[in-house]
Amino acid sequence: MKKIIKKFSANMSNSDFVYLITQLDNIDNGNLCEDDDDYLCDFYNYLYKVCSKQIDSNLNNNMFLVNRGETIGNFMNFLRMVNL
């Protein structure tokens, strides 16, 4: 998971951003250990600060994230809410 998180950057393309979000979803199958959960919370804050442009452009993305049980757009709304 940490290898994927390090790939996020402010100047990445939208398609690369969506690809990495789906890769993270593939890893997060609900069985993350507590340390990974804490790391994930820190990552959410980091992601919003670094990729706010990509987050805003994917608010209406209907691609479904199987492990999260929601669309990318819903996940982007979540990221915006936890960082207000």
C-alpha positions as CSV (number, residue, x, y, z in Angstrom):
1,M,0.0,0.0,0.0
2,K,2.8,2.4,0.9
3,K,4.4,2.0,-2.5
4,I,1.2,3.0,-4.3
5,I,0.6,6.0,-1.9
6,K,4.0,7.4,-2.8
7,K,3.1,7.6,-6.4
8,F,0.4,10.2,-5.9
9,S,1.5,13.7,-7.0
10,A,0.0,17.1,-7.7
11,N,1.0,17.0,-11.4
12,M,-0.2,13.5,-12.2
13,S,-2.8,12.9,-14.9
14,N,-6.4,12.2,-14.1
15,S,-6.2,8.7,-15.6
16,D,-3.1,7.9,-13.5
17,F,-5.0,9.2,-10.4
18,V,-8.0,7.0,-11.1
19,Y,-5.8,4.0,-11.7
20,L,-4.0,4.5,-8.4
21,I,-7.3,4.9,-6.5
22,T,-8.5,1.6,-8.0
23,Q,-5.2,-0.1,-7.0
24,L,-5.7,1.1,-3.4
25,D,-9.2,-0.2,-3.5
26,N,-7.9,-3.6,-4.6
27,I,-5.6,-3.7,-1.6
28,D,-8.2,-2.4,1.0
29,N,-10.4,-5.5,1.3
30,G,-11.6,-4.6,4.9
31,N,-8.8,-6.6,6.5
32,L,-6.2,-3.9,7.1
33,C,-4.4,-4.1,10.4
34,E,-4.8,-1.2,12.8
35,D,-1.5,0.3,11.8
36,D,-2.6,0.4,8.2
37,D,-5.9,2.0,9.2
38,D,-3.9,4.8,11.0
39,Y,-1.7,5.2,7.9
40,L,-4.7,5.3,5.7
41,C,-6.2,8.3,7.7
42,D,-2.9,10.2,7.3
43,F,-2.9,9.3,3.6
44,Y,-6.4,10.7,3.2
45,N,-5.2,14.1,4.5
46,Y,-2.1,13.9,2.3
47,L,-4.1,13.0,-0.8
48,Y,-6.5,15.9,-0.4
49,K,-3.6,18.4,0.0
50,V,-1.6,17.0,-2.9
51,C,-4.3,16.0,-5.4
52,S,-7.2,18.4,-4.7
53,K,-7.4,19.2,-8.5
54,Q,-7.8,15.5,-9.4
55,I,-10.3,15.0,-6.5
56,D,-12.5,17.9,-7.7
57,S,-12.4,16.6,-11.3
58,N,-13.6,13.1,-10.2
59,L,-16.6,14.1,-8.0
60,N,-18.9,12.7,-10.7
61,N,-16.9,9.6,-11.6
62,N,-19.3,6.6,-11.5
63,M,-16.6,3.9,-11.7
64,F,-17.4,1.5,-8.9
65,L,-14.8,0.7,-6.2
66,V,-15.7,-2.9,-5.2
67,N,-14.0,-3.1,-1.8
68,R,-15.2,0.4,-0.8
69,G,-18.7,-0.4,-2.0
70,E,-19.1,3.0,-3.6
71,T,-18.2,5.0,-6.7
72,I,-15.0,7.0,-7.1
73,G,-17.2,10.1,-7.0
74,N,-18.6,9.2,-3.6
75,F,-15.1,8.5,-2.3
76,M,-13.9,11.9,-3.6
77,N,-16.8,13.5,-1.7
78,F,-15.7,11.6,1.4
79,L,-12.2,12.9,1.0
80,R,-13.5,16.5,0.7
81,M,-15.6,16.1,3.8
82,V,-12.9,14.7,6.1
83,N,-10.6,17.5,5.1
84,L,-13.0,20.5,5.8
